[in-house]
Amino acid sequence: MTQRHTIILLQPTQNRATRTFIDYQSVPDAMDGICGLFEKRLKDANPNLRNITYDISDLYKYIDALTDMSALVFNPTILAYAPFDRSWIKQQAFERLKALARD
């Protein structure tokens, strides 16, 4: 599933105007993008800190705090996008960070 086009749908706040999407070439790229959004939020909230660290529970809290987040992953077998929920995204993010830690 790693090289399948992935669309992340998100709504950061209750305001429906904040709904947006970001597309990525693969699931790992999408997970990197989600981590990047979280890291940007941390940097914006802590502009005077040079190094910011976080653990997986912090990332999970960020994902859970969003009003909505889901993923659409292209499935070439059916030539359509399959939907995945927030818990799947959290599991994929965990797997991605674990893989990066091994490298």
Secondary structure, DSSP 8 states (H G I E B T S, - for coil): -TTS-EEEEEE-SS-GGG-EEEEESSHHHHHHHHHHHHHHHHHHH-TT-S-----HHHHHHHHHHSSEEEEEEEETTTTEEEEE-HHHHHHHHHHHHHHHHH-
